[in-house]
Structures are given as structure tokens and as C-alpha cells.
Amino acid sequence: MEIDLIFKIAAIGIIVTILHQVLARSGRDEQAMMTMLAGLVVVLMMMAQKIADLFELVKRLFRF
């Protein structure tokens, strides 16, 4: 597993958390929630690609 992927996910988490806190404290709860959801979608898309690569590797390994 690539270590830079872990760092990217951690950086996205930190940035999204900071933005969420700033927006929530300024009274913009809807934008704070949308920021949190956008961060989650970005991370899930990154992970979906890696999971697809994993399934392809297993498929090639067992020659399915």
C-alpha cells in the first residue's frame, strides 16, 4: 500500500475538519455539513479506485 495515499487521506481529513469547525462556529451549519460530505466523497472515490485495483489483482492472481 502506498504511504502517500494515507497522507493524502489524513490531509483531506484535517482540512475538512478545520473547514467544518470554522463554518459551524460562524453559523453556517448547512455549508459545514456539505463540506464534510464532499470530503467523505473525495476519500471514498480515492478508496474505490484502490479497491478496484485490489480486485483486479486478486482476479489475475487466481486467473478468474
SULQUI-V107228 format. One record per backbone hydrogen bond with DSSP energy under -1.0 kcal/mol. CO is the residue of the C=O (numbers start at 1). NH is the residue of the N-H. Records with the same first field share a line. If there is no record, write none. Layout:
CO=NH + NH
This chain:
3=7
4=8
5=9
6=10
7=11
8=12
9=13
10=14
11=15
12=16
13=17
14=18
15=19
16=20
17=21
18=22
19=23
20=24
21=25
22=26
23=28
24=27
28=32
29=33
30=34
31=35
32=36
33=37
34=38
35=39
36=40
37=41
38=42
39=43
40=44
41=45
42=46
43=47
44=48
45=49
46=50
47=51
48=52
49=53
50=54
51=55
52=56
53=57
54=58
55=59
56=60
57=61
58=62
59=64
